[in-house]
């Protein structure tokens, strides 16, 4: 639902809006590119779901992350994001963050 609201209000795709307004400022390793796109440094998850041998879990993931989750990031980018939230660079100071 958040993705649809962002798109309707901004007139941009959810991915473009997040890249331009949330990740702007050096978050070069934070995105939601499709699973079949090469992303240098992106880790690969593994599973043994169903009792089978351990194998890459790419086939169990959504094709592309959405506003509901599934993106990827680095610790450094997440730290910048947390700082932007707590220093009111992303949200109005009247909005409380737990």
Secondary structure by P-SEA (a helix, b strand, c coil): caaaaaaaaacccaaaaaaacccccccccccccccccccccbbbbbbbccccccccccccccccccccccccccaaaaaaaaaaaaaccccccccccc
